[in-house]
Amino acid sequence: MSVKIQMCDLVGQYRKIQPEVDEAMSQVINTSSFINGPQVGEFKTNLEKYTGAKHVIPCGNGTDALQIALMALGLQPGDEVIVPAFTYVAAAEVIGLLRLVPVMVDVDYDSFNVTLEHIQKGWSAKTKAIIPVHLFGQSCPMEEITDFAAEHHLYVIEDNAQAIGASCTFSDRSKKQAGTIGHIGCTSFFPTKNLGCFGDGGAMMTNDDALAEKLRMITVHGQKMKYRHEVLGCNSRLDTLQAAMLNVKLKYLDKYSQHRYQAAQFYSRELKSVHEIEIPKEMPYSSHVYHQYTIKVKDGKRDGLKKYLSEQGVPSMVYYPVSLDEQNAFKGIAKKAGTLDISGKLTASVLSLPMHTELSEEQQAYIVSAIKAFFG
């Protein structure tokens, strides 16, 4: 290849919008409004308009968003929170840090996400909340999850770090953006996310006025007004430079999502005839913004394929090689709902291919040819 293939080409993306980004960041530097500058408020308003959420509360990163969301709910040590076993550690980690009990449930093989069936297996009289994670770019089946939560008086905190811009369709054909459906939605602006900044950043979304006020207070040491601390909080702010950058990139998010979707369709067309792998499936209740394009490699050949692709100059990643129930950090503090067989199968078979806004068809054709060559 004449151009090096990358898992995520942040430099290429930046160059296309460089004048806008440089101007936005220069404004912050020239005014020195590095903390809570006007760009933070502008981004908050812009993201509210984009998502339809009544309230957006920016914060320091996606993990902080999850922890602050749980803090705002008034849960007590020992209360149980349902979380998928096949996901990134953050959602379960914050449950444990707050001395709550992570109840790990299995996921759907096709979508990688939790469904009502899995949640029901983890539910008990001690359950107080559910954290559905919208993994790899598409929503969990939120209508059935929120209906179950309402029936059992449970909170729903959406982990939307990988699916910003995706929408969930309900039985009446209405649509809501992922992250705006539960009591609180949490997202991350880590640089490689679909909407990423140049460092750490995150946000929470809610349509509940009282929760919004509590979330805002917690992000600034529990203050309702300066030096008046109503609750125990933390220090978690989206800095102004990152907000300025996000204001620019938010304008392009739909275009970025479209490019990712088109790249995913190219992969799927070209790889559907390769019988040794399974291509991603799109669920009828959700759009897909393809934060990752994740295949499943059959017959224990995943690691061999990964090694071969690396030798051909094609990067790939395993998200995630160990399910959360197998992690040492959760020994003795987590519960497991059932055998979690699907999570185990996924950790041994998933492989994510390069996916980003600058991916060209020439690069994708090379990647596909390398995969086909490996399987002969």
N, C-alpha and C positions, 0 to 999 in steps of 0.2 A: 504493500500500500504506500502511496506517495504521502499520505497524511496519517499520522499516528492515530490509531483508534483509542478512544478513552471511554471509560464507564460513564463519565459525566464531564462535558466540555464547558467549564465555567468561563474560561478565557474567551472562547469563541462566542459565547452568548454575550459577554460583556462588550466585546468589540463592536457588536452590532448596535448597541445602545450607549456606547461610551460617551458621546457628547452630553446626553441627557443625565447620565449618572454622574459624570464629573461636575457638571453645573450644579446638580442638586447637592452634592457633597461639599462643593466649594462654598455654597451659601451657608451651610452649617458651620464650616470652619471659619468663615469670615465673620460670623456673628458670635462664635464660641458658645452657642446654645447646645452644649453636648448632652445635657440631661434635661428631659422633659421640654425640649424645644418645640416650636410650633409644628414641625413636621410630624411629630408623634401624634398630635391631635388630628392632623390632616389624614394620616394613615389610618387611624382609628375610624374616622368618618368614611373614608374611601372603602375600607374593608367591610364596614356595616352595609354600605350601599351595594357592594359586590355580592355579599353572601345573603343579604336579607335579614341578618341577625339584628335584633334591637340594640344590643350592647356588645361592643368589642372592648376587651380589656387587654392591652398589650402587656407583655412581661419579658423576663430575661431569656427564656428558652422554653422548649416544649416540655421538658421534664418538670420545670417549675410550674408550668401551666397545669399539669396533671396533679401535682402536689397541692397547689393552692386551691384547685377545684375541690379536692377531697377535704381540705381544711375548712372550706366554706360550708360544708354540709353538716357539721356538728356531730360527726360520727364518734363513737367511743371505742377505746381499745378492746379488741376482741370481736368487734363487728366484722362481718365477712363481706368481701367484695369479689365479685366474679370477674375473671380476666382470662383471656385465651392463653393457652400454654405455648402456642406457636406465634411468637411475635417478638419484638424488641423488648429488652428488659425494663424499660422505663416505667410502664404502667404498673407492673407488679412490684417494682422496686419502691415506688412512692407509697404503695399500700403498706408494705412492710415497715418502712421508715416511720410511718404514723402509728405503728403498733396495731394496725388492722390485720386481718387475715386474708391473704390472697387465696382464692379458691380457683384453681386452674382447671379449665375445661378444654375439651377438644375443639377442633375446627372442622369446617366443611372441606372435603378433599378438593372440590372443584374451584371454590372461591377463595380458599385460605382463611375465611372469616368465620366467626361464631354465628350460629343460628339459634333459634328458639329451642330446638331440640337439645343442643349442648347446654344452653343456659339452664334449662329445666333440670338437668342432671346435677348441676352445681348448686341449685337453690335449696335453702333450708330456712328455718325460722330465724336464724342469725343473719341472714343475708340482708344487707342494707343498700347495696349499690351494684351496678353492672358497668364495666368498662368495655364496650365493644370497640375493637380496633379495626379501622377501615384500611386493611392491609393492601399494599402494592398499588392502590389507586382506585379501588371501587368500594362502594358502601356495603356495610352489613345490611341484612333485611330489617330495617329500622321500624317498620310498621308493626310487625309481630313482636319485636323486642320491646318497644315502648308500650304496646298494649299489655303485655305481660307485666311490665314494670308498674304500670298504673294499677293493675289488678292487685298486685302484692305490695304496693306502696314503696317501691324501690326508686332510688335515684339512678339516672343514666348519665354517665360522663363519656362522651365520644372522644376517642383518640383519633383525631383527623390529621395527624402529622403527614400522612402519605396520600391523602385524597382531597386536598383542597381544590375546589372547582367541580368535583363530582357531585351528581345529584341522585337522589333516591326517589323513585316513583311509588306512589301509594295506590291503594285499590280504587280510589275515586279518580285516578289519573293525575292528581296533583303532584307537584314535584317540590322537594325541598333540598337545599344544599346539604351535603354531609357536613356535620359539625354544628348544624343549627336545629337539630331535631330533638335531642335529649335535653336534660336540664342544663348541662354545660358542655360545650364543645371545646376541645383543646387542639392547638396546632403548633407546629414548629417551623421556623424560618431558617433552619440549618442550611448552609450554602447549597447542598445538593438536592434540597427539596424542590418540588415543582415551583413554589414561590420561595426563593431563598435569598438571604442577604449576604453580607460579606463577613459574617461572624455568627454569633449566637443571637437568637431572637425567638419569641413565641407570642401566643395570644390565646385568650379565652373568649368564648362567645356564649351569650345567653339571652333569652327573651324574658327572663324573670328580673324585675326591677330590684327586688330585695337581694337576690343572689348577686346581681351586678354590683350593688353597693358593698356587699361583703367582700367580693373578689377584689375590688379596687382597694379597699382598706388593707387587706392582707398583703398586697403587693408593696405597700409603703409602710411597713412596720405596724400595721393595724391602726393607722391614723384615719380619723374622719376629717380632722383639721390638724394643722401643724402642731406638734407637741401634745396632742390629745389622742391617746392610744386606747381604742375601744376594745380591741381583741389582740391576741398575740399574732404577729404576722412575720413577714420576712422582707428582704430587700430584693425585689426582682423587677427591673425596669428594662424596657426596650430603649436602647440609646438612640439619640437623634440621628446620628449618621446612618444607622441601620434603617430607621424609619424613612429617611430621605431616599435611600436606595430602593426600599420596598414600594414607595409611592410610584417610582418609575416602573419597576418590574410588574406591579399589579396591573398596569395598563395593557401589558402584553400577555397576561396569564392565559386568557382564552386562546390566543394564537399559539402559545407554547403547548397548551393541552391538545390543540388540534394537530400540531406537528408530532407530538408523542403518539397520538392515536393513529395517525397515518403510518408512522414507523412501525407500530405494533401490527397493523394490518399487513404490511409488507412481510414482516417476520412470519406471521401466521399463514399467509398464502404460500410462502416458500417452504415452510417447515412442516406443513400438515401431512405431507407424504412420507416424512421420516418416522417410521413406525417405532423406533427406539425411544422416542420422546413424546411427551404430551404437551401441547401448546396451551396457553392460558384460556380459560373460559370466561365469557362475559355473562354476568347474571342479568336476567330480564328486568329486575327491579332497580338496577343501578347503571348509570353511565360509568365510563372507565377513563381515568386520566393517566394511567400507566406511569406511575412513579417508578415502577420496575416492570420489566417484561421477564416473567419468571416461568421457565419451563420445568417439567419433571422428567428426569432421565431414568429410564427403566433398567432393571436387571443389574443394579449395582455399578453402572458404568459412569456415574456422575463425575467422580474424581478423576477418572481417566480422561473424560472429555474436557474437563477444566484444564488439566495439565497440557493436553494436546493444543487447545485453543491458545494457551499462554505461549506455547512454542511457536505458534503461527502469528503472534503479535496481537491476539485478541484477548482483552481482559474479560473477566467474568467474576461474579461474586456469589457466595452462598449465604443467603439470608433465610434461615438462621440455622447454623450447624448443630445446635443443642437446644432442645425444648426447655422451657423455663422450669418445669418440674424436675429436670435433671441437673439444674444448676446448684452448686454447693450453697450459694447465698440464701436459698429458700429452704434448706433442710431444717426441719423442726419448726418452721413458722408458717408454712403453706399447707393447704389441703389440695388433694387431687380428686377430681370427680371422674371416676372410672379409670380405664386403662390408658386413655390418650393415645390410642394406636395410630390414629391418622397423623397427629403431630409427629410421632416417631417416624412414620413413613416419609413425611415431608422433609424432615431434617436430613434424611439420607438421600433424597432425590432432587431437591430443588436446585436450580441454577439460574441466576439472573444474568441476562445478556446486556451489552451496552444499550442504554436508553437515555437520550437527552435531546434537547431542542436543536442541536447542530448536527445530528446524525444524518449522513447522506445515504442515498440509495446505493451508491458505489461501495461505501463502507459496509452497509448491510448485506449486499450481495457477497462481499468477501467473507463476512462472518458466516453467512448461510453455507457458502461453498466449503468452508473449513469444517463446519458441523457435518455436512454430508460426506466429506472425505474421511472423517474419523470413523463413521459407521459403514463406509465402503459401499 
